[in-house]
Every structure is written in C-alpha cells, then in structure tokens.
C-alpha cells in the first residue's frame, strides 16, 4: 500500500472505532455524523469521502467479503464445484479482525434488532451480495446452475453464515477467539451446503 492508502486505511479504521464507542456510550440515534467525525479528528465533509452514512460504519468489511467470494469463483479449478468454491472463499476470510467478532459485531447485531434504519441497511447489503454472487456462480457454472439454482445455493450459504453468527453472538463468552467463531461458521456452512458438495469433497 502507498503512504496515501495507509493513511486512508487508518482514518477509516479510526472512524469505525469512534462510531462503535459513541454508539455504545450515547446510543445510535443520538450520535451524529459530526460527533463521529470530531471523535476521529476529521471534518464532517471528509467523513463522506469514507462512508455514505453512519449506518455504513457498522458494515465496514461487507465489500471485502463479497470480493473474496468473487475471487474464489474466478480462480476456480476444474475439480471444484460451486459449493466447494463458496467454502473456499469462506476459508480465505482472515480469522482476525473485529468485523465478525468483538465489540463491533455484537453492537451491529443489537442495532439490527432495535434500529429500523440499520436493519434495513443490513438486509439491503445481504440482498445485493447474494444477487451478485448468484449471478457470478451462474455464469461460472452454466452446466450445473441456472439462475434459480444459483440463487438457492447462494441463499443457503448466506443463511448459514447469518444464522450461525446470530446464535453465536448471543453469547460471545463461549467463543475464546475469532478463530473459534470462524470454525463454528464453517461448520454451519458445511452442513447447509452438504447436499451440493461433490462426493469426496
């Protein structure tokens, strides 16, 4: 990464951390974009070059996960079926980080339940991601998947991840590390995608 890219990454992370703390301390509705920008020591106008709204701060890695799946589809091998590609993409997501486990993840789950704007954004992000992944799968595996089957497979995959996270984040204390959560999510997706896996995969 260039110096400019590293600086942008640090500022972006500072915004996410500031928003997480402010949302927890004073509540989502009472926290403004100006509050978050001030806590991250940037101007309000600069905030919008990083995030379109304060809801977006709760989903900082959503694009990264979609890109990981698309990369896995594009780099598929002749021996891989669509389910194997999706599971490989999940394994490519790092075990470290705060997006799927930790304060941000727990806070996001709470706000999805209690704040309609956050819930709506979460559903829109998931829907957009599923549509894009399903389209790419149908294009990559035309002999195995029509658009409906691609959508069904993608829905099973996304549903397993989402469902597992909802259960696990209810009681995060029994998960010792992010790696534990990752392993639990992998077990859920293995179960959901089992009917789609090739024999011996």
DOVEX-314001 format. One record per residue: x, y, z of N, C-alpha, C in turn; residue number from 1; residue in one letter. Coordinates in nm, 4 decimals, m for minus. Example, Ala and Ser with C-alpha at 12.3 -4.5 7.8 and 13.67 -1.06 7.14 Angstrom:
[[1.3190,m0.5690,0.7800],[1.2300,m0.4500,0.7800],[1.3200,m0.3300,0.7800],1,"A"];
[[1.2850,m0.2250,0.7080],[1.3670,m0.1060,0.7140],[1.2900,0.0030,0.7870],2,"S"];
//
This chain:
[[0.0835,m0.1198,0.0000],[0.0000,0.0000,0.0000],[0.0868,0.1245,0.0000],1,"X"];
[[0.0451,0.2254,m0.0715],[0.1154,0.3523,m0.0723],[0.0932,0.4234,0.0605],2,"X"];
[[0.1726,0.5280,0.0840],[0.1564,0.6062,0.2062],[0.0156,0.6646,0.2137],3,"X"];
[[m0.0349,0.7124,0.1013],[m0.1697,0.7704,0.0986],[m0.2748,0.6648,0.1321],4,"X"];
[[m0.2578,0.5442,0.0778],[m0.3535,0.4367,0.1055],[m0.3500,0.3965,0.2519],5,"X"];
[[m0.2311,0.3926,0.3098],[m0.2192,0.3569,0.4518],[m0.2855,0.4636,0.5395],6,"X"];
[[m0.2676,0.5882,0.5009],[m0.3299,0.6962,0.5774],[m0.4816,0.6873,0.5698],7,"X"];
[[m0.5344,0.6586,0.4513],[m0.6790,0.6443,0.4361],[m0.7305,0.5257,0.5176],8,"X"];
[[m0.6560,0.4163,0.5174],[m0.6974,0.2984,0.5934],[m0.7007,0.3296,0.7430],9,"X"];
[[m0.6019,0.4054,0.7912],[m0.6003,0.4420,0.9338],[m0.7173,0.5332,0.9683],10,"X"];
[[m0.7452,0.6295,0.8805],[m0.8579,0.7195,0.9062],[m0.9892,0.6430,0.9041],11,"X"];
[[m1.0031,0.5533,0.8102],[m1.1250,0.4733,0.8000],[m1.1443,0.3907,0.9272],12,"X"];
[[m1.0367,0.3281,0.9751],[m1.0459,0.2490,1.0969],[m1.0766,0.3364,1.2171],13,"X"];
[[m1.0185,0.4569,1.2192],[m1.0469,0.5488,1.3302],[m1.1940,0.5871,1.3330],14,"X"];
[[m1.2556,0.6044,1.2173],[m1.3982,0.6358,1.2108],[m1.4822,0.5196,1.2633],15,"X"];
[[m1.4472,0.3980,1.2241],[m1.5214,0.2810,1.2705],[m1.5108,0.2683,1.4220],16,"X"];
[[m1.3907,0.2852,1.4754],[m1.3718,0.2729,1.6197],[m1.4436,0.3844,1.6951],17,"X"];
[[m1.4381,0.5054,1.6415],[m1.5071,0.6166,1.7071],[m1.6577,0.5942,1.7082],18,"X"];
[[m1.7117,0.5484,1.5950],[m1.8556,0.5243,1.5872],[m1.8974,0.4132,1.6822],19,"X"];
[[m1.8189,0.3066,1.6885],[m1.8515,0.1950,1.7780],[m1.8608,0.2434,1.9220],20,"X"];
[[m1.7632,0.3222,1.9642],[m1.7622,0.3725,2.1019],[m1.8787,0.4682,2.1266],21,"X"];
[[m1.9047,0.5584,2.0335],[m2.0131,0.6549,2.0520],[m2.1498,0.5874,2.0507],22,"X"];
[[m2.1692,0.4935,1.9615],[m2.2977,0.4224,1.9565],[m2.3223,0.3496,2.0881],23,"X"];
[[m2.2189,0.2902,2.1427],[m2.2337,0.2164,2.2681],[m2.2573,0.3112,2.3853],24,"X"];
[[m2.1890,0.4233,2.3868],[m2.1940,0.5133,2.5017],[m2.3181,0.6019,2.5043],25,"X"];
[[m2.3562,0.6576,2.3890],[m2.4665,0.7532,2.3908],[m2.5850,0.7129,2.3036],26,"X"];
[[m2.5751,0.5953,2.2400],[m2.6867,0.5458,2.1606],[m2.6732,0.5832,2.0141],27,"X"];
[[m2.7321,0.4988,1.9299],[m2.7198,0.5191,1.7856],[m2.7906,0.6468,1.7415],28,"X"];
[[m2.9138,0.6644,1.7830],[m2.9927,0.7776,1.7351],[m2.9359,0.9117,1.7800],29,"X"];
[[m2.8749,0.9151,1.8969],[m2.8232,1.0418,1.9489],[m2.6817,1.0733,1.8999],30,"X"];
[[m2.6234,0.9809,1.8256],[m2.4896,1.0044,1.7704],[m2.5023,1.0575,1.6280],31,"X"];
[[m2.4390,1.1686,1.6006],[m2.4447,1.2283,1.4672],[m2.3156,1.2021,1.3910],32,"X"];
[[m2.3225,1.2238,1.2599],[m2.2024,1.2145,1.1772],[m2.0980,1.3135,1.2262],33,"X"];
[[m2.1418,1.4328,1.2649],[m2.0483,1.5336,1.3163],[m1.9780,1.4844,1.4423],34,"X"];
[[m2.0510,1.4143,1.5302],[m1.9898,1.3588,1.6516],[m1.8797,1.2592,1.6159],35,"X"];
[[m1.9106,1.1722,1.5209],[m1.8150,1.0677,1.4821],[m1.6922,1.1293,1.4177],36,"X"];
[[m1.7137,1.2248,1.3286],[m1.6016,1.2908,1.2623],[m1.5121,1.3613,1.3635],37,"X"];
[[m1.5731,1.4309,1.4584],[m1.4947,1.5016,1.5602],[m1.4123,1.4052,1.6442],38,"X"];
[[m1.4725,1.2905,1.6806],[m1.4007,1.1920,1.7616],[m1.2827,1.1324,1.6851],39,"X"];
[[m1.2967,1.1229,1.5525],[m1.1882,1.0698,1.4694],[m1.0928,1.1794,1.4224],40,"X"];
[[m1.1203,1.3027,1.4649],[m1.0353,1.4176,1.4349],[m1.0273,1.4472,1.2853],41,"X"];
[[m1.1435,1.4430,1.2204],[m1.1528,1.4852,1.0811],[m1.2758,1.5754,1.0680],42,"X"];
[[m1.2885,1.6414,0.9537],[m1.4036,1.7255,0.9298],[m1.5237,1.6441,0.8856],43,"X"];
[[m1.6427,1.6991,0.9071],[m1.7654,1.6298,0.8671],[m1.7678,1.6046,0.7172],44,"X"];
[[m1.7235,1.7015,0.6381],[m1.7216,1.6831,0.4930],[m1.6300,1.5680,0.4536],45,"X"];
[[m1.5168,1.5561,0.5224],[m1.4233,1.4474,0.4928],[m1.4848,1.3117,0.5247],46,"X"];
[[m1.5685,1.3072,0.6267],[m1.6353,1.1810,0.6631],[m1.6991,1.1161,0.5405],47,"X"];
[[m1.7653,1.1968,0.4581],[m1.8424,1.1417,0.3467],[m1.7552,1.0941,0.2309],48,"X"];
[[m1.6265,1.1151,0.2381],[m1.5380,1.0534,0.1398],[m1.4995,0.9113,0.1802],49,"X"];
[[m1.5406,0.8727,0.3015],[m1.5148,0.7372,0.3515],[m1.6420,0.6537,0.3623],50,"X"];
[[m1.7489,0.7149,0.4106],[m1.8751,0.6444,0.4310],[m1.9909,0.7332,0.3875],51,"X"];
[[m2.0931,0.6710,0.3293],[m2.2081,0.7469,0.2809],[m2.3023,0.7884,0.3931],52,"X"];
[[m2.2999,0.7165,0.5046],[m2.3893,0.7444,0.6166],[m2.3334,0.6773,0.7407],53,"X"];
[[m2.3938,0.7069,0.8550],[m2.3444,0.6431,0.9773],[m2.3806,0.4947,0.9806],54,"X"];
[[m2.4867,0.4536,0.9084],[m2.5175,0.3102,0.9024],[m2.4029,0.2305,0.8404],55,"X"];
[[m2.3376,0.2914,0.7398],[m2.2318,0.2206,0.6682],[m2.1157,0.1845,0.7592],56,"X"];
[[m2.0957,0.2612,0.8657],[m1.9860,0.2342,0.9582],[m2.0006,0.0994,1.0277],57,"X"];
[[m2.1213,0.0497,1.0341],[m2.1450,m0.0786,1.1003],[m2.1147,m0.1978,1.0104],58,"X"];
[[m2.0875,m0.1731,0.8821],[m2.0630,m0.2821,0.7861],[m1.9366,m0.2531,0.7061],59,"X"];
[[m1.8234,m0.2307,0.7738],[m1.7046,m0.1835,0.7023],[m1.6399,m0.2862,0.6105],60,"X"];
[[m1.6644,m0.4146,0.6338],[m1.5963,m0.5177,0.5558],[m1.6891,m0.5939,0.4621],61,"X"];
[[m1.8093,m0.5449,0.4416],[m1.9037,m0.6202,0.3578],[m1.8528,m0.6350,0.2148],62,"X"];
[[m1.7968,m0.5307,0.1589],[m1.7438,m0.5393,0.0228],[m1.6270,m0.6366,0.0146],63,"X"];
[[m1.5452,m0.6395,0.1178],[m1.4290,m0.7277,0.1190],[m1.4709,m0.8739,0.1125],64,"X"];
[[m1.5762,m0.9089,0.1849],[m1.6217,m1.0482,0.1846],[m1.6809,m1.0867,0.0493],65,"X"];
[[m1.7552,m0.9965,m0.0128],[m1.8092,m1.0255,m0.1464],[m1.6948,m1.0424,m0.2458],66,"X"];
[[m1.5940,m0.9568,m0.2363],[m1.4787,m0.9663,m0.3258],[m1.4054,m1.0989,m0.3068],67,"X"];
[[m1.4005,m1.1492,m0.1828],[m1.3347,m1.2775,m0.1580],[m1.4077,m1.3906,m0.2291],68,"X"];
[[m1.5415,m1.3849,m0.2287],[m1.6191,m1.4878,m0.2979],[m1.5987,m1.4771,m0.4493],69,"X"];
[[m1.6022,m1.3580,m0.5024],[m1.5839,m1.3393,m0.6463],[m1.4447,m1.3851,m0.6894],70,"X"];
[[m1.3443,m1.3552,m0.6070],[m1.2082,m1.4020,m0.6365],[m1.2018,m1.5538,m0.6390],71,"X"];
[[m1.2690,m1.6175,m0.5433],[m1.2709,m1.7640,m0.5402],[m1.3392,m1.8210,m0.6644],72,"X"];
[[m1.4480,m1.7588,m0.7077],[m1.5169,m1.8049,m0.8295],[m1.4251,m1.7904,m0.9505],73,"X"];
[[m1.3605,m1.6761,m0.9610],[m1.2732,m1.6504,m1.0768],[m1.1514,m1.7410,m1.0792],74,"X"];
[[m1.1070,m1.7878,m0.9611],[m0.9868,m1.8719,m0.9536],[m1.0205,m2.0196,m0.9368],75,"X"];
[[m1.1425,m2.0581,m0.9693],[m1.1851,m2.1971,m0.9519],[m1.0983,m2.2922,m1.0347],76,"X"];
[[m1.0877,m2.4133,m0.9851],[m1.0125,m2.5171,m1.0563],[m1.1115,m2.6136,m1.1206],77,"X"];
[[m1.0666,m2.6937,m1.2175],[m1.1582,m2.7866,m1.2845],[m1.2266,m2.8854,m1.1901],78,"X"];
[[m1.1621,m2.9168,m1.0778],[m1.2198,m3.0134,m0.9854],[m1.3167,m2.9548,m0.8845],79,"X"];
[[m1.3364,m2.8241,m0.8861],[m1.4238,m2.7602,m0.7889],[m1.5633,m2.7382,m0.8444],80,"X"];
[[m1.6617,m2.7688,m0.7615],[m1.7986,m2.7327,m0.7934],[m1.8334,m2.6020,m0.7255],81,"X"];
[[m1.9524,m2.5499,m0.7483],[m1.9890,m2.4205,m0.6896],[m1.9892,m2.4196,m0.5377],82,"X"];
[[m2.0315,m2.5292,m0.4740],[m2.0318,m2.5320,m0.3273],[m1.8897,m2.5299,m0.2729],83,"X"];
[[m1.7991,m2.6045,m0.3364],[m1.6601,m2.6048,m0.2920],[m1.5978,m2.4653,m0.3051],84,"X"];
[[m1.6338,m2.3950,m0.4110],[m1.5815,m2.2598,m0.4308],[m1.6282,m2.1677,m0.3180],85,"X"];
[[m1.7553,m2.1768,m0.2807],[m1.8061,m2.0920,m0.1728],[m1.7368,m2.1225,m0.0400],86,"X"];
[[m1.7153,m2.2491,m0.0117],[m1.6485,m2.2850,0.1133],[m1.5030,m2.2400,0.1127],87,"X"];
[[m1.4383,m2.2468,m0.0022],[m1.3005,m2.1972,m0.0101],[m1.2959,m2.0465,0.0132],88,"X"];
[[m1.3936,m1.9764,m0.0392],[m1.3988,m1.8316,m0.0185],[m1.4126,m1.7991,0.1302],89,"X"];
[[m1.4946,m1.8765,0.2007],[m1.5106,m1.8536,0.3449],[m1.3796,m1.8760,0.4176],90,"X"];
[[m1.3054,m1.9780,0.3768],[m1.1773,m2.0066,0.4413],[m1.0747,m1.8984,0.4145],91,"X"];
[[m1.0938,m1.8221,0.3067],[m0.9978,m1.7172,0.2724],[m1.0154,m1.5930,0.3565],92,"X"];
[[m1.1296,m1.5795,0.4249],[m1.1517,m1.4629,0.5110],[m1.0681,m1.4799,0.6371],93,"X"];
[[m0.9875,m1.3791,0.6740],[m0.8997,m1.3940,0.7907],[m0.9773,m1.4224,0.9188],94,"X"];
[[m0.9133,m1.4963,1.0092],[m0.9722,m1.5243,1.1395],[m0.9623,m1.4061,1.2347],95,"X"];
[[m0.8757,m1.3109,1.2015],[m0.8563,m1.1955,1.2889],[m0.9451,m1.0816,1.2447],96,"X"];
[[m0.9566,m0.9822,1.3300],[m1.0356,m0.8650,1.2954],[m1.1609,m0.8562,1.3808],97,"X"];
[[m1.2226,m0.7385,1.3781],[m1.3338,m0.7096,1.4673],[m1.4681,m0.7104,1.3957],98,"X"];
[[m1.4685,m0.7384,1.2657],[m1.5927,m0.7227,1.1911],[m1.6921,m0.8349,1.2198],99,"X"];
[[m1.6442,m0.9574,1.2379],[m1.7339,m1.0702,1.2622],[m1.7377,m1.1132,1.4085],100,"X"];
[[m1.6464,m1.0657,1.4878],[m1.6456,m1.0996,1.6296],[m1.5880,m0.9807,1.7055],101,"X"];
[[m1.6344,m0.9589,1.8272],[m1.5846,m0.8472,1.9045],[m1.6892,m0.7389,1.9223],102,"X"];
[[m1.6472,m0.6252,1.9728],[m1.7437,m0.5192,2.0057],[m1.8277,m0.4733,1.8868],103,"X"];
[[m1.7667,m0.4567,1.7695],[m1.8421,m0.4093,1.6540],[m1.9489,m0.5092,1.6129],104,"X"];
[[m1.9137,m0.6368,1.6102],[m2.0094,m0.7385,1.5686],[m2.1270,m0.7472,1.6644],105,"X"];
[[m2.0986,m0.7474,1.7934],[m2.2059,m0.7551,1.8926],[m2.2956,m0.6319,1.8865],106,"X"];
[[m2.2332,m0.5156,1.8705],[m2.3104,m0.3923,1.8610],[m2.3980,m0.3919,1.7363],107,"X"];
[[m2.3422,m0.4358,1.6249],[m2.4184,m0.4391,1.4999],[m2.5418,m0.5282,1.5137],108,"X"];
[[m2.5253,m0.6445,1.5752],[m2.6388,m0.7344,1.5932],[m2.7471,m0.6686,1.6781],109,"X"];
[[m2.7062,m0.6013,1.7855],[m2.8029,m0.5326,1.8714],[m2.8776,m0.4237,1.7947],110,"X"];
[[m2.8048,m0.3457,1.7144],[m2.8678,m0.2362,1.6410],[m2.9553,m0.2855,1.5261],111,"X"];
[[m2.9182,m0.3969,1.4653],[m3.0040,m0.4557,1.3624],[m3.1402,m0.4906,1.4215],112,"X"];
[[m3.1391,m0.5350,1.5443],[m3.2641,m0.5737,1.6104],[m3.3481,m0.4533,1.6516],113,"X"];
[[m3.2817,m0.3432,1.6859],[m3.3534,m0.2342,1.7507],[m3.3686,m0.1073,1.6678],114,"X"];
[[m3.2904,m0.0922,1.5609],[m3.2938,0.0312,1.4818],[m3.3367,m0.0026,1.3388],115,"X"];
[[m3.4550,0.0403,1.2973],[m3.5038,0.0054,1.1626],[m3.4088,0.0442,1.0494],116,"X"];
[[m3.3434,0.1599,1.0600],[m3.2527,0.2026,0.9533],[m3.1346,0.1079,0.9386],117,"X"];
[[m3.0824,0.0596,1.0511],[m2.9702,m0.0343,1.0478],[m3.0168,m0.1693,0.9962],118,"X"];
[[m3.1339,m0.2133,1.0419],[m3.1879,m0.3402,0.9934],[m3.2110,m0.3363,0.8429],119,"X"];
[[m3.2649,m0.2254,0.7947],[m3.2881,m0.2120,0.6510],[m3.1592,m0.2137,0.5719],120,"X"];
[[m3.0570,m0.1461,0.6249],[m2.9288,m0.1457,0.5540],[m2.8659,m0.2834,0.5527],121,"X"];
[[m2.8755,m0.3556,0.6636],[m2.8212,m0.4912,0.6699],[m2.8878,m0.5819,0.5675],122,"X"];
[[m3.0196,m0.5731,0.5577],[m3.0915,m0.6562,0.4617],[m3.0553,m0.6195,0.3181],123,"X"];
[[m3.0386,m0.4895,0.2916],[m3.0025,m0.4465,0.1565],[m2.8631,m0.4947,0.1181],124,"X"];
[[m2.7692,m0.4860,0.2115],[m2.6332,m0.5332,0.1852],[m2.6338,m0.6820,0.1560],125,"X"];
[[m2.7082,m0.7586,0.2372],[m2.7124,m0.9026,0.2156],[m2.7796,m0.9373,0.0832],126,"X"];
[[m2.8877,m0.8694,0.0508],[m2.9572,m0.8960,m0.0754],[m2.8678,m0.8642,m0.1949],127,"X"];
[[m2.8023,m0.7496,m0.1916],[m2.7135,m0.7116,m0.3022],[m2.6008,m0.8127,m0.3187],128,"X"];
[[m2.5437,m0.8554,m0.2059],[m2.4337,m0.9516,m0.2108],[m2.4804,m1.0845,m0.2677],129,"X"];
[[m2.5954,m1.1331,m0.2232],[m2.6459,m1.2603,m0.2732],[m2.6738,m1.2540,m0.4227],130,"X"];
[[m2.7309,m1.1452,m0.4694],[m2.7611,m1.1337,m0.6114],[m2.6336,m1.1334,m0.6953],131,"X"];
[[m2.5320,m1.0611,m0.6488],[m2.4070,m1.0552,m0.7237],[m2.3370,m1.1902,m0.7256],132,"X"];
[[m2.3314,m1.2572,m0.6098],[m2.2651,m1.3876,m0.6024],[m2.3406,m1.4908,m0.6852],133,"X"];
[[m2.4722,m1.4905,m0.6762],[m2.5520,m1.5864,m0.7545],[m2.5316,m1.5645,m0.9037],134,"X"];
[[m2.5277,m1.4405,m0.9456],[m2.5059,m1.4119,m1.0881],[m2.3706,m1.4636,m1.1335],135,"X"];
[[m2.2683,m1.4415,m1.0518],[m2.1335,m1.4876,m1.0876],[m2.1266,m1.6401,m1.0900],136,"X"];
[[m2.1934,m1.7057,m0.9957],[m2.1933,m1.8521,m0.9947],[m2.2615,m1.9085,m1.1187],137,"X"];
[[m2.3759,m1.8512,m1.1556],[m2.4484,m1.8998,m1.2739],[m2.3641,m1.8829,m1.3988],138,"X"];
[[m2.2895,m1.7742,m1.4069],[m2.2030,m1.7521,m1.5226],[m2.0850,m1.8492,m1.5228],139,"X"];
[[m2.0317,m1.8810,m1.4041],[m1.9137,m1.9663,m1.3941],[m1.9458,m2.1141,m1.4103],140,"X"];
[[m2.0681,m2.1547,m1.3733],[m2.1067,m2.2962,m1.3774],[m2.2366,m2.3136,m1.4572],141,"X"];
[[m2.2370,m2.2758,m1.5839],[m2.3627,m2.2806,m1.6607],[m2.4174,m2.4219,m1.6792],142,"X"];
[[m2.3311,m2.5238,m1.6715],[m2.3780,m2.6621,m1.6882],[m2.4396,m2.7174,m1.5601],143,"X"];
[[m2.4160,m2.6515,m1.4484],[m2.4657,m2.7019,m1.3201],[m2.5743,m2.6139,m1.2584],144,"X"];
[[m2.5695,m2.4848,m1.2884],[m2.6590,m2.3909,m1.2207],[m2.7307,m2.3019,m1.3206],145,"X"];
[[m2.8628,m2.3009,m1.3113],[m2.9374,m2.1941,m1.3774],[m2.9540,m2.0827,m1.2735],146,"X"];
[[m3.0107,m1.9684,m1.3117],[m3.0205,m1.8585,m1.2149],[m3.0949,m1.8944,m1.0865],147,"X"];
[[m3.1974,m1.9791,m1.0963],[m3.2732,m2.0150,m0.9766],[m3.1899,m2.1017,m0.8836],148,"X"];
[[m3.1233,m2.2009,m0.9376],[m3.0400,m2.2877,m0.8534],[m2.9211,m2.2101,m0.7960],149,"X"];
[[m2.8653,m2.1194,m0.8733],[m2.7552,m2.0371,m0.8213],[m2.8030,m1.9514,m0.7044],150,"X"];
[[m2.9226,m1.8960,m0.7170],[m2.9788,m1.8155,m0.6083],[m3.0062,m1.9014,m0.4854],151,"X"];
[[m3.0539,m2.0234,m0.5060],[m3.0815,m2.1130,m0.3935],[m2.9537,m2.1509,m0.3200],152,"X"];
[[m2.8493,m2.1827,m0.3949],[m2.7222,m2.2195,m0.3333],[m2.6637,m2.1013,m0.2566],153,"X"];
[[m2.6663,m1.9851,m0.3175],[m2.6139,m1.8665,m0.2510],[m2.6953,m1.8332,m0.1262],154,"X"];
[[m2.8267,m1.8478,m0.1341],[m2.9113,m1.8230,m0.0184],[m2.8818,m1.9185,0.0961],155,"X"];
[[m2.8566,m2.0454,0.0633],[m2.8225,m2.1429,0.1673],[m2.6910,m2.1054,0.2351],156,"X"];
[[m2.5958,m2.0632,0.1556],[m2.4650,m2.0232,0.2080],[m2.4773,m1.8999,0.2973],157,"X"];
[[m2.5413,m1.7950,0.2461],[m2.5557,m1.6710,0.3232],[m2.6404,m1.6927,0.4475],158,"X"];
[[m2.7451,m1.7733,0.4353],[m2.8308,m1.8010,0.5500],[m2.7580,m1.8753,0.6599],159,"X"];
[[m2.6696,m1.9690,0.6214],[m2.5926,m2.0425,0.7220],[m2.4987,m1.9492,0.7972],160,"X"];
[[m2.4313,m1.8601,0.7247],[m2.3401,m1.7664,0.7893],[m2.4171,m1.6729,0.8828],161,"X"];
[[m2.5242,m1.6139,0.8318],[m2.6019,m1.5185,0.9115],[m2.6643,m1.5846,1.0334],162,"X"];
[[m2.7243,m1.7006,1.0133],[m2.7883,m1.7705,1.1244],[m2.6897,m1.8101,1.2317],163,"X"];
[[m2.5736,m1.8605,1.1902],[m2.4729,m1.9012,1.2876],[m2.4229,m1.7815,1.3678],164,"X"];
[[m2.3976,m1.6700,1.2995],[m2.3487,m1.5512,1.3695],[m2.4507,m1.4990,1.4694],165,"X"];
[[m2.5765,m1.5020,1.4323],[m2.6804,m1.4542,1.5243],[m2.6810,m1.5361,1.6525],166,"X"];
[[m2.6703,m1.6674,1.6401],[m2.6700,m1.7538,1.7583],[m2.5423,m1.7349,1.8397],167,"X"];
[[m2.4285,m1.7332,1.7717],[m2.3011,m1.7268,1.8419],[m2.2813,m1.5940,1.9142],168,"X"];
[[m2.3237,m1.4847,1.8513],[m2.3036,m1.3536,1.9126],[m2.4011,m1.3263,2.0270],169,"X"];
[[m2.5030,m1.4114,2.0407],[m2.5922,m1.4001,2.1564],[m2.5146,m1.4227,2.2859],170,"X"];
[[m2.4168,m1.5121,2.2805],[m2.3385,m1.5456,2.3992],[m2.1922,m1.5562,2.3583],171,"X"];
[[m2.1271,m1.4422,2.3302],[m1.9910,m1.4448,2.2780],[m1.8869,m1.4984,2.3754],172,"X"];
[[m1.9209,m1.5107,2.5034],[m1.8210,m1.5529,2.6005],[m1.7747,m1.6967,2.5780],173,"X"];
[[m1.8586,m1.7786,2.5144],[m1.8159,m1.9166,2.4954],[m1.7264,m1.9315,2.3729],174,"X"];
[[m1.7020,m1.8227,2.3012],[m1.6088,m1.8242,2.1887],[m1.4780,m1.7609,2.2350],175,"X"];
[[m1.3742,m1.8430,2.2465],[m1.2491,m1.7944,2.3034],[m1.1769,m1.6980,2.2093],176,"X"];
[[m1.1818,m1.7239,2.0801],[m1.1059,m1.6436,1.9841],[m1.1882,m1.6248,1.8572],177,"X"];
[[m1.1486,m1.5275,1.7729],[m1.2130,m1.5165,1.6416],[m1.2030,m1.6449,1.5613],178,"X"];
[[m1.0941,m1.7185,1.5787],[m1.0782,m1.8447,1.5073],[m1.1865,m1.9449,1.5469],179,"X"];
[[m1.2288,m1.9426,1.6733],[m1.3361,m2.0311,1.7180],[m1.4665,m1.9977,1.6445],180,"X"];
[[m1.4951,m1.8688,1.6328],[m1.6157,m1.8278,1.5616],[m1.6082,m1.8683,1.4149],181,"X"];
[[m1.4918,m1.8477,1.3559],[m1.4746,m1.8835,1.2152],[m1.4991,m2.0334,1.1948],182,"X"];
[[m1.4472,m2.1147,1.2877],[m1.4658,m2.2587,1.2776],[m1.6130,m2.2965,1.2926],183,"X"];
[[m1.6833,m2.2287,1.3834],[m1.8252,m2.2571,1.4031],[m1.9068,m2.2190,1.2796],184,"X"];
[[m1.8728,m2.1046,1.2190],[m1.9422,m2.0632,1.0960],[m1.9124,m2.1618,0.9843],185,"X"];
[[m1.7893,m2.2090,0.9768],[m1.7547,m2.3077,0.8736],[m1.8356,m2.4365,0.8931],186,"X"];
[[m1.8533,m2.4785,1.0175],[m1.9332,m2.5984,1.0432],[m2.0774,m2.5784,0.9969],187,"X"];
[[m2.1313,m2.4581,1.0196],[m2.2684,m2.4288,0.9763],[m2.2801,m2.4319,0.8244],188,"X"];
[[m2.1831,m2.3734,0.7549],[m2.1899,m2.3731,0.6084],[m2.1657,m2.5117,0.5512],189,"X"];
[[m2.0807,m2.5904,0.6162],[m2.0621,m2.7289,0.5720],[m2.1947,m2.8047,0.5762],190,"X"];
[[m2.2704,m2.7834,0.6833],[m2.3998,m2.8501,0.6970],[m2.4982,m2.8026,0.5907],191,"X"];
[[m2.5052,m2.6715,0.5711],[m2.6012,m2.6162,0.4761],[m2.5706,m2.6556,0.3329],192,"X"];
[[m2.4423,m2.6668,0.2997],[m2.4038,m2.6937,0.1612],[m2.3770,m2.8410,0.1331],193,"X"];
[[m2.3933,m2.9256,0.2353],[m2.3645,m3.0681,0.2172],[m2.4353,m3.1300,0.0965],194,"X"];
[[m2.5639,m3.0991,0.0718],[m2.6296,m3.1601,m0.0452],[m2.5702,m3.1168,m0.1783],195,"X"];
[[m2.4959,m3.0079,m0.1793],[m2.4404,m2.9548,m0.3036],[m2.2982,m3.0013,m0.3289],196,"X"];
[[m2.2329,m3.0598,m0.2267],[m2.0923,m3.0949,m0.2411],[m2.0749,m3.2180,m0.3288],197,"X"];
[[m1.9649,m3.2192,m0.4016],[m1.9326,m3.3371,m0.4823],[m1.8886,m3.4502,m0.3921],198,"X"];
[[m1.9098,m3.5747,m0.4306],[m1.8652,m3.6874,m0.3478],[m1.7150,m3.6780,m0.3180],199,"X"];
[[m1.6788,m3.6957,m0.1920],[m1.5405,m3.6900,m0.1522],[m1.4846,m3.5519,m0.1313],200,"X"];
[[m1.5661,m3.4497,m0.1556],[m1.5147,m3.3125,m0.1398],[m1.5036,m3.2778,0.0081],201,"X"];
//
